[in-house]
Structure formats: C-alpha cells, structure tokens
Amino acid sequence: MMLKIRYGLLGAMLALCSTIKAQEKNFVFEPQRPKPGETVQITYDPEGTPLEGQKLVKAVVYSYSNYAWKASDVHLHQVGNQYKASVTLDKQCGLVAFKFKGGDSTDTNNEKGYAFMTIDPEHPSVNAPGAYAGWGFLRSQNRGYGIPGYYKNLAISDTAFYYWMNNEISWHSKEAGTKIAVPFSKATYAYQGDVALPRLQRVIAYLTKESGEDNMLRVRQIYLQVLKRKASADSLDAVLLERYPKGSIARLNAYKVFTATRDQDMMQKLSSKFLEEFPTTTNAEFDEQNGVKYGNVYQAAILLSVAKGDYTVLDRYVNQLPLATLINLYYKVIEIPHKRKDIPDEKLLPYAVKLAKRIEEIKNTPQPEGWYLSPEEWSDQCEKYIQNSVLPIHIDILTSTGNYQEALKLAERAEDYTHYKKAFINNNYALLLNKSGQFEKLNDVLIKSIHENQSSPEMIGILKAEYLKHNKDEAGFDDYLNKLKNPVLSAQSSEEIRKIMRNDAVPDWQMMDLNGNLVKFSDLRGKTVVLDFWATWCVPCKESFPGMKLAVERYKNDPNVVFYFVDTEERGNAYKAAVTKYMKENNYPFNVLFDNTPKGSKQNDEVYLKMCKAYTISGIPMKLIIDAKGKLRFLTDGYKGSATALADEIGEMIELAKKTE
C-alpha cells in the first residue's frame, strides 16, 4: 500500500510538472488541469519554432481515449501573431497531444511534445483513466506504441516505461486491466527480469479468469513475446481452435496455408476459400501482429481471376478493399495493360471507373489503417495517392475512349495539384483544352508548362503553330522557346549535370543494326556517341522516346554526334520484327542496334551486362554519353517524365562532352 501511495504521489507530482512544462511561451492552455469532457482553450505562438513566418498554421490533436488513439483536426483562428482554438475533450480522454504544422514543417515542441493529462473527476489528485498509459505510450514509438512520426528520436527507458504502465494498472486496474495487460507485462519483465515472473503469472491468471478470445490471445502474446514459451502458446492455440473455430488462430492458420503455396491455381482457390470463411477480421490488432494481410488475399483472388479474363471478382470485392490494395490493383489491372496496350481502353474503362470511384469514397471516409491521421490528413494522403497513381492514367483512358468532358474536369484537378510540374498532366490538359476550343486557357498552360520545362513534342507543336501565325518562319522559334524557360531551373539543371560528369573507359563492343549492318565502337572515334539501352517490354524506356526524338532532331545536321538505341534483354525470336514495327508506327528516326546474345543465354544482353559490370549499375532505360576519344562522360538511368527536360539534359551533356575534345 505504501508503494502505491509513493508511486501515486510521484505520479501526481510528475503529471503536474509535465503540465507546467507544457505551459511554455509557445503553448498555453486553460484550465491547466482539465477533466475529460471539458472544453480547453489553447493558444499557440509560432515565434522561435519551425513554423515561425508560415502564412498558414494548422493543428492536429491526438486524444488517448478509452485506451485507444484518435486524431482530430483543430480549427485555429489567428489573433495577431498567435493562434487560438477551443477544444472539447472526449469524455473518456486521459491524455491529449497537439501537433502544429505549416508548409512542410511540423512543431511538437522540439521532441518534448505539446501534451497534457486530464484528471480523474472522482479523484482530483489522480490522473484520469488512460492518462499514465497514454503518457508512456506517446514516448514509446520504438516499442511499437505511440503516434507514428510525432517524435523523431525520443525513446524513454525501460524503467520509465514500467513506471507509467505500473501507475496505470495501480490506479485504474478496472478500466485498464485487460487493455494494457500485454504492454504492462513487457514493461515489467524488461525492468525486473525474472523477478517479475510471479507478477506475470498473476496477469495471466487474471486474463484467463476474464476469459473471451481477445484475452486468451493476450495470454498467447505474453507467452510468445515476453516469456518466450512457445510450447505454452501452442497448447493455448489448440484450445483457441476448439473454442473459436472461426476465430483468429483459425484465420492465421488459413493465411499461412495460403501464403505457403506457389501454384497459382491453388492460390486462387485458397484466396477465395479464405475470404468465404473469414470475410472480415475479428481482431485487426492480432492480424497486424501476426502478419495476416487481407490486402494480399484480395489481391491474389482478383489478379489471378483477371489474368484469366474474369473481372467479376473485382465487382465482388471492390467495396471491401483497403486503400493500399486499391492503389496497387489500379496499377496492375489498369495502368500496366493500358501502357502496354495489352487490353483495349474500352474494356479497361468500367473497371478503372469502379476502382477510382471506391478510392474517392475512401478518401472521404477515414479508414482504420489511417488511425494516426486526422480526417484532413487522411484526405490529403488519399489525394496524394490519387494524383500520383490514378489520375494520370485515368485521364488518358477517358480521353482515348472519347469521354473528353470528364477527362478535362480531372485534368483541371490534376493541374491545380501539380502546378505545371508534371509534363504528362500538362500534355493531357493542353490537348483537351485544344480539343474543346479553350485557346486562351490553352496558351496559358503552354507558357507555364514550358516555363517549368515540363512539356511534350505535341505541346511544342501547338505553340509553334501559334508562333507561325505571327511570324514569317520558324527561324526564331528556338530562341523564343528558350526565353520562356525558367532561367533559375535551367541553371540548377546545368549545375547538377556538371556534377555528374566523369571520365571512364568504355568496354569495347560491336552490334548489328536494324538493317543487318555491323556497327563497331572502334569505328566511332572522333564522334560523340549516345547509347540508349531499352527494351520493347520496358514502359519507361518507351515513354522517354519522344524526348529522345527531340534530342535526335536537334543534332540531325551534326555529323559528329550519333545516337544508337540498343534493344536489350529480349527473349525469343520475334523481338526484331516487333522493334521494326514499333519504330515505323511511331515515326521514330532512330538508329537501332540489337544487343548480342551470349552463348548459352536465352536473352540478348551481352553489351548491356558489360556496361552494368563496368559502372556498377543496372536497370533500363540507361543512357551513356561518350566523347570523341571514346571516354564515358555521362551515365543516366530512368526517366523523369518530361520530354523537353530530357532533350535539354541530353543536349547539355553532348555539348559538355564535345568540349573535352
């Protein structure tokens, strides 16, 4: 009893100290010792914080209520240089923590936190249920508790964590007993070691007496994670299976069987069976702890059916899918076949619409997986996913299927979000404006896109046509175009390119071209050589070709600069014919080389592998800029998305390589 009193007095003192500490110049709240359910007046002053000078400051409040976290937006109003708000606490709130944010910066009081506990209405000298546990959890993100990202590096000691868990159990055992039994057991054993075993046995006895599947699972967790008694956990699993044949252990076992199979037909059957037997989880926390991922099961069931041409399974499950699975399915079911042109857009459209519609619905209804995000943060995160992973392809599909008005509406939304910094969005928006006859708005989009150097050959063509209406010929068009570009961005790009300049030997090579002629590297001395490694199956490789075409055309009259597009990592015998057809259909004036097939290999990658080994790099598209002496000057991989920016980048690299002569 004396120990409890000492801990209680110390807890009250520390809680009071933490309240006083929170009442600093940047953050003040009244009343200083609020009760659950009360309205608290807060004042935030950003002076001296990371948010000083921000034009717009927002806030999120995290409430630890009924032993669970809840995030809410705070509606601040500015008074002079300060921000004020009235926040009504939840009726079961034990602790609240505030986060202030502006732009890309956040303020949580330099790792100290803007947090305070509430007092127990029936015992004012004691903090409310959840207060001690919330305080300990908030500072234990390294243990898997707390709010992700609230603190960057703060991690309290085992002793401190035990102190807060023990206080919670000591003062509020009725409310907290089962809910924090596992973290309390972990804290006790980490602090006391084997001395704590008798106490942990009492915890297990208490949970067993309380009964129920959730409490039995807590005992199982203590056996596995604290006491390391797998045999005891296995015995308990048998009891759980008998009592709860459709419970968490049965679900875990079914999931293990599903993930163990490698046969696709069997995987499809097992995924469907799993979802029939366990349509929803009975314990999401257990699933997270044991790696049971419904998203993987849904994805397998849908993708394996779609691969056989059956899309009905998507209709069946679309409204049950979590956000991450929806985004991934949009990529695999819609984006990949759209970009590869494997399936007509007319067939993809209805399923693209269903997936996009469901993602929009989820955006407006926060989901359990986003528990640590406020409604506004959840909506913002969903919008980010939509903008990056859905809208670009969705606009393209709507356009190709003749749904121009809907496509234009989404393109305007995308442009408002990206601010002319994505060439793909700019291109689609410009073409849709051109088609709808909105020429004044079109001209604005063209100018702003070129200013950011995020445009396309089609956009350049539209601008050139307009230029020729007011000028006799196109002689001054290139100068006009360059003057539209942001000089700051151009200077930054030049500086970055200079930093990656190199002077490396290049492995010797010789390859056959599209016409059956042998091209030798040794015969190209005295010329600046651009090698672009690509493949017919590589989407970003082909997406970069409009930009490479601009670069090729820029140097078409320079006999000392040559471009070669090396088709590599192809299998079978049909790829040469496919390359010929692709180049002709897209009007690409490229000199194509075919990589050599090493003896005993199934794909043509001899020269590509030489380059990868020489420069410790892999992946295509990969571009090499080689000077007239045969030295590698630049090596780039990937594609950033802007045709004009790529053409300018390659052009600058060529000019720098030529200067080394």
N, C-alpha and C positions, 0 to 999 in steps of 0.2 A: 504493500500500500504506500509506504514511504517513497519507494522508487517511482511509483506512478505520480505521486504528488510532486517529486522533484522534476520529473520529466514534464509534467503539466505546467509547473511554474516557469521552467526554462523555455517551454514551447510558447507560453504566453508572452514571455519577455522577447524571444526571438521574433515572434509574429509582430509585436509592437515595434521592434527595431526595424523590421522589414517594411512596415507601413510608413514609419518615419523616413526611412531611407528612400522609399518611392516618392515621398513628398519633396522632390528637389525642385530647382528653379524651372526645369523644363516640363514638369508634370505634377499637377496638383489635383486632388480630388476631395470632395466633401459628400457625406461625412467621412471622417478619417477611419472609422471602424464600422463600416456598413453591415447591415444584416441581409440575408438572402431576400430577394423580392423588393428591396428598396431601390429608389432612383438615386443614382450617383451623378454629381456634377463634375465633369473633368475639364481641365484647362491644359493645353499643350502649347509650349513656346519652342519653336524650332531653332532659336538662336543658339549657335555653338554646336548644333547637331549636324549629321549628314544631310538634313533636309533644309538647312538654312538657305534662303534665297529661292527655294522652289515656289513656283507660281501656284501649284495646286497640291495640297496635302490631304491625304485620305487616312482612314484608320480602320483597323480590324480589332474586334475584341474576342478573345478566346475565353470561354466560360467552362470551368470544370464543374459540371452539374450532374448529380446522381452518379458520380464516378465514371463520367464519360466527357470527352471534349466536344465543344460545339463552337463553331466560328460564325461570327455575325459582322456585318458592315456597320460602321458607326457614321452617323450623319453629322459631320462637323460644320460649324459655321464660324467664319472668320470675324474676329473683333480686333482691329488694329493688326498687330503682328502675331496675335495669338489665335488659337483655335479652341472652340468650346463645344461641348456636347452634353446632353442628358442621356444617361444610360440606365435603363431599368434592368436590374439583375434578375436572373432566373430564380424561382422560388426555392430551388434545391442547389443553388450555386454555393460552392465552397471557396473558389478562387477565380479571379479574373486576371487576364494579362492582355495588355494593349500593344499593338504594333502600329507604328505610323510610317507612312510611305509617300514618296513623291518622285515622279520620274522612274528611274531605275534604282533608286536608293531606298533603304529602309532604316528605321531607327527603333532599336529595342534597348536603348539606354546603355550602349557600349557593353553588351553582354551582361548587364545587371538586371535588365528587364523592367518594364513598367507593369508591375503586378502587385496585387494585394489580396489578402484573405478576408473572408467575411466572418462574423462572429455568430456563435450559436444563440439564437433568440432566447432559448430557455436557460442558458448558462453563459452570460456575457463575458466571463473570464476565460472561456474556452472558445476556440475557433469552431466554425460550423462543420458538419459532416462533409468530408471531401477536401477540406482546406489543407490539412497536413499532407495528405497523399498528393493532391494537386501540386503543392509546392515542391515536393520531392520529384514527382514525375516531370514537371516542367524543366528541371535541371538534370534530367537523366536520359537525354536523347541517345547517348551512347549505349544505353541499356535497352533501347527499343521503345522507350516511352516518350512522353512529351509531344511537342508540336514540331514537325519537321521544318527546319530552317529558322526557327525562332532564335536559337542561339547557334553560333558558328562553331565555337570550340569549348563552351562551358560543359564541364562534366564533374559533378560532385563526387566525393569519396564514398566508399562502401559504408564507412561509419556514418556519414551524413545521410545517406540514403536510408540506412537502417533507422536512424533517429526519426525521420519523418514518417516512415511506414509504421514504426512501433507506436508513435504518438497517435496515428490514425486509428490503429487497432485498439489502443488503450482507451481512448476517449469515445470511439464510435464503433465498437465491435458489432453492435446490432446492425448498423447500416452498412459497414464496410467488410464484415466478416468473410463472406464468400467472395465478394467482388475483387478484393485485393489480396486474397489468400496466396496466390502464386507470387506476385512481386514481394509480398511480405516474407515469404519463405526464402526467396532468393536473397533478399537483403539480409535476413537473419543468418543464413548459412555463410554468406560472403563475409559477414562481420565477425561471427562467433565460431565458425568452423564446426567440428564435431560436437562441441559443447552444446550446440543448438539442436542436436538430434532429438532429445526428449520433447522439446517445444514443437518441432516439426511433426512429430508423431501425433501431438495433440491437435495440430492443424488438420492433419489427415483424418483423424477421428472425428473432428468437428464437421468436415466436409462430407464424410461418409454418413454421418448422422443426418445431415441436412438432406441427403440423397438427391436424386434427379440426375439426368445425363450430364448437364453442364458441370455440376460439382464433381461427378466421377471423372470427367475429363480434366478438371483442375488437379485432382489427385494424380492422374496419369502424368500430367505435365510436371508435377513436383517430383514424381519418381524418375522421369527421364532427364529433366534439366537441372534439378537440384541434387537429388540423392544418387543419380546415375544407377538406378536399379531397373535395368531393362526387363529382367525376369518378372519383377513385380508388375511392371507396366503391361507385359504380355499377358499375364494372368488376368489383369483388370480388363484388357481388351476382349478376352473371351467372355467375361461377364457382360460387358457392354454390348457385344454382338448378340448375346442371348436375350438381353432385356430390350435392346433397341435395334431390331433387325434392319431398320431403315435409317439408323442414326449415323453419327459422324464416323465411327470406326468402319462401319459397312461402306460408307461413302469413300473413305480413304482407301480401303482395300480395292474397291472397284476402280478407283482412279489409278492405283498402282498397276493393276492389270491392263488398263487402257494404255498407259504410258510405256509399258514394257513391250508391247507388240510393235513389230516393224512391217508386218504385212498390211497393205493399205486396205484391202477388202475387210480384213478382220478389224482394223482400226475403225473403219466406218461403222461396222456393226456394233462394236463396243461403245463408240461415242453415242450412238443412238440409244443403246440399252442404258447407258449411264444416265442420260437425260430423261429417259422414261422412268427410271427407278428413283432418281434424285433430281426432280425438276427444279427445285430450289434448295439452297443450303439451309441447314438447321442451326449452323454455328459458323458465321463468317470468320470469327477470330480463330477458331480451330483450323479452318481451311487455310488461312494465311500462314499460321504457324507451321503447318504440315505440307505446304506447297500444293494444295489442291486448287487448281486454277480452272474455273468453269470456262473462262475465255478460250483456253486451249481445246477443251472438249467441243465447244460450239464451233470453233474454227475448223477442227478436223471434220466434224459432221457436215458442215457447209461446203468446205473446199473439196472434199472427196466426192460429194454429190455433184457439185458444179462441174468438176473435171469430167464427169460422165454425162454432162448436159442437162442435169436435173437441178433446176433452180427453185423448185417448190420448197425445199428445206430452208431456204433463205426466208421465204414468206412465213414459215412456221416459227422461226426463232428470232426474227429481226427485232421484235419488241422486248426481248429478254437480254439482248446483248449488252455487255458493258462497253463504255466509250472506247477503250483501247482496242477491243476486238472489232468494233465497228470501223474504226480508222484503218486497221490492218486489213480488214476484208475489203474495204473500198479500194485499197491499193492492189490487193491480189486479184479480186474478182472484176474490178472495173479498170483501174489505171493500166495495169500490165497488158491485158488484151487490147485495150484502146491504143496504147502507144505502139504495140507490135502489130496492130491491125489484124489480130488473130480472129476477132469476132466483130461483126458489123456494129456500129454505134447504135443502130436502130434496135438491136437486140439487147444491148447493154443498158440503154436508156431507162427502162422501167425499174431495173434493179438499182441503178445508180440513184434514181429518184427516191426509192424506198430507203436506201441506206442514208442518203443525205437528209431526208425528212426526219428519220429517227435520231440522227446526230443533233439536228436543230432542236428536237423535243428535249433531248437530254441536256442540252445547253441551258434550257430554261427551267430545268428541274434538277437541282444538285443531287448527286448520287452518293451512296455510302463510301465508294472508293475515294471521294474527294472530301472526306470528313474534316480535314485540316484547312480547307479553303472556305472563305466566306462566299455567300451567293454571288457577289460581284466577281471575286477572284475565280470562282468556278466558271462563270460565264466567260470571263476573259481568257481562261485557259482553253475552253472549248472553242472559242472563236479563233484562237491561235492555231489549233489543230485544223479547223475548218479552212482557214486561209491558206495554210501550208500544204495540206494533204487532200483537200476535197475541191475547193472552188476552181483552181486552175484547170483540172481535168473536167469538172462538171460543166464549166463554161464552154470548153472545147466540144464536149459531146452535145450539149444543147445547140451550139452553133451548127455543127455538122448535120444535125437532124432537123434543121430548119426552125428551131424554137428561138428565134432571134430576140424577141422582146424579153423573154425570161433570161436569156443569156446576157443581154445588155444590162438588165437590172442587177444581176450578180456581178458583172464586170465592174459596174459603178461601186458596188460594195467593196469589192476587192481593191479597187484603186484608192478608195478612201482609206483603206487599211495600210496599203503598201507605199502610198505617196510616190508613185512613179519609180520605185526602186527595184521592180521586177519586170524584166523585159517580156516575159511570157504574158503577164497580165496586161502590160501596156499594148502589146501587139493585138491581143484579142479585143481589147477595149477600142483601140483605134479602128480595127476592121469593122467592128459592129457599129461604131459611130458613122463610119464612111457609108456603110450599107443603109443606115437609117436616115442619111442625109443631114446629120447634125455636124455640118462642116466647121462652124465656129468653135464648137467644143472639141472637134477632132484636131484642129490646128493647135489648140492649147495643149492637148495631150501629146502631140508630136513634139512640140517645142520643149515641154517639161521632161519628156522621156529622153530626148537627145541630150538635154542638159545633164541628166544623170548618167548618160551613156548606157541606157538600158532600152535599146530599141532593136528593130529587126530589119532585114532587107525589104520586106513589104512596106514597113513604115518609111524607110528611106525613099522607096519608090514613090509613095504618095506625096512626100514632101518635095521630091524632085519635080514631079508633075506640076505641083503648085508653083515651084520656083520658075519653071519654064514659061508659065503664063505671064510672068512679069519680066523675064529676061530673054534675050535673043537665043542664047545657047547655054549649055551646061558647063562652060569653061570655068566659071567662078563658083560652081556649086560646092566643091570640096572645101574651099575656104569658108564659104557661108556655113557649111555644116560644122566645121571645126570651131567656128566662133560661137556656135550655140552651146558647145560643151562646157561644162563647169571646169574652169582652169585649175581650181583647187584639187578636184578629183583627178584631173589629168596629171598634175604634179605629184600627187600622192602615188598614183599608179606607176609613174616613171621611177620614183624613188624605190618603190618595192621591187620593181623589175631589176634595177641596178644591183640591189642587194643579193639577188639570187644568181647573178652572173657567175659562171665557172670557166674552167679551162682544163677539160679532161680528155684523155684519149678515148677514141671510139673504136669498138671492136669492128673488124673488117666484116663485110657482108656482100652478098650478091643474091639477087632475087629476080624472078620472072615477072614481067608486067602483064597487063590485060591483053596485049596483042601477041604474047609469046616471046617477047624480046628479053634478053638478059641484061639487067642493069647492075653494074658493079660500083661499089662505093669508091674504089680506087680511081675510077674514071671521072669522078665528080670533083676532083681537086680544082680549086680556083672558083668554085661556086658556093654560095650559101645554100645549105640544104635543110629543108624542113621535112622531118619524118613524122607522120601522124599514124600511130598504131590504133587500129579499130577492128570491129568485127560486125558481121551482119546481125548478130543477136544482141549487140550492145546498144541499148536505148540512148544513154548519154553521148555515146560516140556519134550517133546519127543526129542527135539534137544539136551537136556542135557544128555540123557541116554547113549550115547557112552562114555562120560566122567565118568558117574556113574558106568558103566560096568568096566572101568579100575580100579576104586576105589574098587569095589566089588572083582575083581580078585586079587587085591593087598592084600586083607585081607582074602582070601578064606581059608587059613590054620590057621587062628587065631580064635579059638572058642569063644573068649571073645569079639569079635566085630561082631555085627549083623546089617544087613541092612533090612529095610522094606519100600516098595514102596506103599504108601497109595493112592489108587484110590478114589477120592472125587469129589463132585459137579457134579455127574452124574444123569441123569433123565431117566425114562423108565425102561424097563426090559431086554434090550439087552446088556447092557454095560459089564456085567460079561463075556459073551461069546466073546465080542469084545476085551476085555483085554486079555483073554486066547489066542485068535488067534494072537493078536499083539505081545505078548511075544514070542510065538512059531516062528512066521515068522521072527522075528528079532534076534532070538537066545539070548535073554536076560535072564540070570540065576538069576532072581530077585525073592525075597520073596514078593509077592503082598498081601496087606491087602485091604479089602473093607471097606470104612468108613460106619458108621451106618446112617440109615435114621431116623431122629427124627419123633415122632408121629405127623401126620398131615402134614408132609412136602412132597414135590414132588421130593426132591433130597437127596442124601446121603452126608451129610456134618456135622454130629454131632461133631466128634472129631476135624475136621478142624476148626469149629467155636469156639470150646473151646480154641484152641491154639490162634486163632486170638484175642479173647477177653482177654486171659491171657497176651499176649505180644503186644497188640495194633498194630496189623499188619494184612494185608490182601494181597491176591494175590498168585498165584502159577506160577512156582514151588517154594515151600517153604521147606527148609531142616532144621531139628533140630538134633543137635549132643548132646546126653545125656550121662553123665558119669555113672560109675558103681553104684553110690549112688542114681541115679535117678534124678540128677540135670541137668537142661539145661545149657550147656556150650557155645553153638554157635547156632545162628539162621541166616540163609541167605535166600534171595529170588531172583528170576530172574536167568538169565543165560547170562554170558558174551561172550560166543561164542567159547571158546577153551576147547576141551575135556581134553587135558593133563593138562591145568592150573586148571580145575575143579577137576580133580583127585588128583593133588598135594594139592590143597586147602583143600579138604575133608580129605586127608591123614594127613595133618598137624593138622587139628582140632581134629581128632581122637587121634593123639599122645599126644596133649596137654590135652585132656580130660582124657586120660589114666593116665597121670602124677598126676592128682588130687586124684587118688585113694590112 
